[in-house]
Amino acid sequence: MGAPGGRARARGGGGGWRVEGGGGSLAMAQLFACEAPEPWRAALRAYGEAVGGRGGKRTGLPALDRWYQEELPAAIAGRREKHLTRDELVRLMAWKLARGTFRPRLQQLVATNPSETVERCTRAAFGLLPDVEAAITELSKLKAVGPATASAILTAGAPDSVAFMADEAVAAVPGLSPIQYTLKHYTRYLGEIRARARRLNQVDAEADWTPHRVEMSLWAWTVAQAECPHLLAPLPSGGTPPAGDTGDREASRTKKRKTSAS
């Protein structure tokens, strides 16, 4: 049976994240089909609340996400040669699993990588950029690191050119479901994300869209539609928001936050 009102419902299992419910795939693809920048901005602004909404059932997710989005990139950028430490890789895996589908075996396995191996492989991978395929192949030498985890590593150090292969973001790109955790599938996904970032920068006066920002917006959109419907209004089938709709929803949320804080 579909989700109430045809709304998508997310499920995570051994086979990964997937969408259920009448019209679920269509709902997830609505944002990607949208050419106007405003709904993308609204989704990006809602990212933190989407993390909080999902984090209500996942202990430590908001703190892990702040670490991944802010502290880890700063640490990587501050090194003479970009790389991750073993402890950072273990924590990155904890973030990835808390944010998506939890697979405890991966958390155990990634911790068995020696510190020297982690630093050597991640340093080599960042040095191979902008050849993303070569960088992911290098990172795949590490235990428990496949294309998705490798993309998370690279995105932390190069968000302007790489995007994390989040299940929820992939589900929002037409033609990429069901997700396949292969280098070929990631390359297709990254190509679509980069193309969307370029198009957004052509129509958005701020022109600050990166692959990572596009990915974050898609993740927030998918989670909001499936789990936190109060965060973002669905777009009509044409992908263009009704006049004032996105802004009104955002303004209403902002007003409520100010009222509760006063």
C-alpha positions as CSV (number, residue, x, y, z in Angstrom):
1,M,0.0,0.0,0.0
2,G,1.3,3.5,-0.9
3,A,2.0,6.2,1.6
4,P,-0.9,8.4,2.7
5,G,-1.8,10.9,0.0
6,G,0.7,9.3,-2.4
7,R,3.6,10.8,-0.5
8,A,6.9,9.0,-0.8
9,R,8.1,7.0,2.1
10,A,11.8,6.1,2.7
11,R,13.0,2.7,3.6
12,G,16.5,1.6,4.4
13,G,17.5,-2.0,4.5
14,G,20.2,-4.4,3.6
15,G,19.8,-3.4,-0.1
16,G,20.1,0.3,0.6
17,W,17.7,3.2,0.6
18,R,14.7,3.1,-1.6
19,V,11.4,5.0,-2.1
20,E,8.0,3.5,-1.6
21,G,4.5,4.9,-2.1
22,G,2.4,6.1,-5.0
23,G,4.4,8.6,-7.2
24,G,7.4,8.4,-4.9
25,S,10.0,8.4,-7.6
26,L,8.3,11.3,-9.4
27,A,8.2,13.3,-6.1
28,M,11.9,12.7,-5.6
29,A,12.7,13.9,-9.1
30,Q,10.7,17.1,-8.9
31,L,13.5,19.3,-7.7
32,F,16.1,18.0,-10.2
33,A,13.7,18.9,-13.0
34,C,13.3,22.5,-11.6
35,E,15.2,25.2,-13.5
36,A,14.4,28.0,-11.1
37,P,17.0,28.5,-8.3
38,E,14.5,29.4,-5.6
39,P,13.4,25.9,-4.7
40,W,17.0,24.7,-4.7
41,R,17.8,27.5,-2.3
42,A,14.9,26.5,-0.1
43,A,16.0,22.9,0.0
44,L,19.6,23.9,0.8
45,R,18.3,26.1,3.7
46,A,16.3,23.2,4.9
47,Y,19.2,20.9,5.0
48,G,20.0,21.4,8.7
49,E,16.4,20.8,9.7
50,A,16.3,17.7,7.6
51,V,19.4,16.3,9.3
52,G,17.7,17.2,12.6
53,G,14.5,15.4,11.6
54,R,16.3,12.3,10.6
55,G,18.7,12.6,13.6
56,G,15.8,12.3,16.0
57,K,16.0,8.6,15.5
58,R,19.7,8.4,15.0
59,T,21.8,9.4,18.0
60,G,24.6,11.8,17.3
61,L,23.8,12.6,13.6
62,P,23.5,16.4,13.9
63,A,26.9,16.6,15.6
64,L,28.5,14.2,13.2
65,D,27.1,16.2,10.3
66,R,28.5,19.5,11.6
67,W,31.8,17.8,11.9
68,Y,31.7,16.5,8.3
69,Q,30.4,19.7,6.8
70,E,32.6,22.1,8.7
71,E,35.4,20.7,10.8
72,L,36.7,18.0,8.6
73,P,37.0,20.2,5.4
74,A,38.9,22.8,7.5
75,A,41.2,20.2,8.8
76,I,42.0,18.8,5.4
77,A,42.5,22.3,3.9
78,G,44.9,23.2,6.6
79,R,47.4,20.4,5.8
80,R,50.3,20.8,3.4
81,E,49.1,17.7,1.5
82,K,45.4,16.9,1.7
83,H,44.7,13.6,3.5
84,L,42.6,12.0,6.2
85,T,43.8,10.3,9.3
86,R,42.5,6.9,10.4
87,D,40.4,8.4,13.1
88,E,38.8,10.8,10.6
89,L,38.0,7.9,8.3
90,V,36.4,6.0,11.1
91,R,34.3,9.0,12.0
92,L,33.4,9.7,8.4
93,M,32.0,6.2,8.1
94,A,30.0,6.8,11.3
95,W,28.6,9.9,9.7
96,K,27.8,8.2,6.5
97,L,26.0,5.3,8.2
98,A,24.1,7.5,10.6
99,R,22.9,9.7,7.7
100,G,21.9,6.8,5.5
101,T,21.5,3.0,5.9
102,F,23.3,1.6,9.0
103,R,25.6,-1.3,8.2
104,P,27.5,-2.1,11.4
105,R,29.9,-4.5,9.6
106,L,31.3,-1.6,7.6
107,Q,32.0,0.4,10.7
108,Q,33.9,-2.5,12.2
109,L,35.8,-3.2,9.0
110,V,36.9,0.4,8.3
111,A,38.5,0.6,11.7
112,T,40.9,-2.2,10.7
113,N,42.8,0.0,8.2
114,P,46.3,0.9,9.5
115,S,46.9,4.6,10.1
116,E,49.8,4.8,7.6
117,T,47.7,3.1,4.9
118,V,44.8,5.5,5.4
119,E,47.0,8.6,5.2
120,R,49.0,7.3,2.2
121,C,45.9,6.3,0.1
122,T,43.9,9.5,0.9
123,R,46.9,11.6,0.1
124,A,47.4,9.9,-3.2
125,A,43.7,10.1,-4.0
126,F,43.6,13.9,-3.5
127,G,46.7,14.2,-5.6
128,L,45.0,12.4,-8.4
129,L,42.2,15.0,-8.7
130,P,40.6,16.2,-10.9
131,D,40.7,12.6,-12.2
132,V,37.9,11.5,-10.0
133,E,37.8,7.9,-11.4
134,A,41.5,7.4,-10.6
135,A,41.0,8.9,-7.1
136,I,38.1,6.6,-6.3
137,T,40.1,3.6,-7.6
138,E,42.9,4.6,-5.2
139,L,40.6,4.9,-2.2
140,S,39.0,1.6,-3.0
141,K,42.2,0.0,-1.8
142,L,41.1,0.7,1.7
143,K,39.0,-1.9,3.5
144,A,35.3,-1.1,3.6
145,V,35.7,1.8,1.1
146,G,33.7,1.6,-2.1
147,P,32.7,4.3,-4.5
148,A,30.1,5.9,-2.1
149,T,32.5,6.2,0.8
150,A,35.3,7.3,-1.5
151,S,33.1,10.1,-2.8
152,A,32.4,11.2,0.8
153,I,36.2,11.4,1.4
154,L,36.8,13.4,-1.8
155,T,33.9,15.7,-1.2
156,A,35.2,16.7,2.2
157,G,38.4,17.9,0.6
158,A,37.1,19.1,-2.8
159,P,33.4,20.1,-2.6
160,D,33.8,22.4,-5.6
161,S,34.3,19.5,-7.9
162,V,33.0,16.3,-6.2
163,A,29.6,15.3,-4.7
164,F,28.9,12.6,-2.1
165,M,27.0,9.6,-3.5
166,A,24.2,9.7,-1.0
167,D,21.4,7.2,-1.7
168,E,18.8,9.9,-1.2
169,A,20.5,12.3,-3.7
170,V,20.9,9.6,-6.3
171,A,17.2,8.7,-5.9
172,A,16.4,12.3,-6.8
173,V,18.2,12.1,-10.2
174,P,16.0,10.7,-13.0
175,G,17.3,7.6,-14.6
176,L,19.7,6.6,-11.8
177,S,17.5,4.3,-9.7
178,P,18.0,1.7,-8.6
179,I,21.3,2.8,-7.2
180,Q,24.4,0.7,-8.0
181,Y,27.5,1.1,-5.9
182,T,29.9,1.0,-8.8
183,L,32.4,3.5,-10.2
184,K,30.4,3.7,-13.5
185,H,27.2,4.6,-11.7
186,Y,28.9,7.2,-9.6
187,T,30.5,8.8,-12.7
188,R,27.0,9.1,-14.3
189,Y,25.7,10.6,-11.1
190,L,28.5,13.1,-10.7
191,G,28.1,14.1,-14.4
192,E,24.4,14.9,-13.7
193,I,25.2,16.8,-10.5
194,R,27.9,18.9,-12.1
195,A,25.7,19.8,-15.1
196,R,22.9,20.9,-12.7
197,A,25.4,23.1,-10.8
198,R,26.5,24.7,-14.0
199,R,22.9,25.4,-15.0
200,L,22.0,26.8,-11.6
201,N,25.0,29.2,-11.7
202,Q,23.8,30.5,-15.1
203,V,20.4,31.5,-13.7
204,D,21.2,32.3,-10.0
205,A,22.6,35.7,-9.3
206,E,24.7,34.4,-6.5
207,A,26.3,31.8,-8.8
208,D,27.8,29.9,-5.8
209,W,26.5,26.4,-6.7
210,T,28.9,23.5,-6.3
211,P,28.4,19.8,-6.9
212,H,28.3,19.3,-3.1
213,R,25.7,22.0,-2.6
214,V,23.5,20.5,-5.3
215,E,23.9,17.1,-3.6
216,M,23.0,18.6,-0.2
217,S,19.9,20.2,-1.7
218,L,18.8,16.9,-3.3
219,W,19.3,15.0,0.0
220,A,17.3,17.6,2.0
221,W,14.5,17.5,-0.6
222,T,14.3,13.7,-0.6
223,V,14.3,13.4,3.2
224,A,11.8,16.3,3.5
225,Q,9.4,14.7,1.0
226,A,9.6,11.3,2.6
227,E,10.1,12.0,6.3
228,C,9.6,15.7,7.1
229,P,6.9,17.0,4.8
230,H,6.4,20.2,6.9
231,L,9.9,21.4,5.8
232,L,9.3,21.9,2.0
233,A,6.2,22.3,-0.1
234,P,6.0,19.8,-3.0
235,L,6.5,21.3,-6.4
236,P,3.8,20.9,-9.1
237,S,4.4,18.4,-11.9
238,G,5.9,21.0,-14.1
239,G,8.7,21.6,-11.6
240,T,8.0,25.3,-11.2
241,P,6.9,26.6,-7.8
242,P,3.6,28.5,-7.5
243,A,4.1,32.2,-7.1
244,G,5.2,32.9,-3.5
245,D,4.8,29.3,-2.4
246,T,8.4,28.4,-1.6
247,G,9.1,31.8,0.0
248,D,5.9,31.7,2.0
249,R,6.7,28.3,3.4
250,E,10.3,29.4,4.3
251,A,9.0,32.7,5.8
252,S,6.4,30.8,7.9
253,R,9.1,28.5,9.3
254,T,11.4,31.5,10.1
255,K,8.6,33.3,11.9
256,K,7.8,30.3,14.0
257,R,11.4,29.9,15.0
258,K,11.6,33.6,16.0
259,T,8.3,33.3,18.0
260,S,9.5,30.3,19.9
261,A,12.8,31.9,20.7
262,S,11.3,35.2,22.0
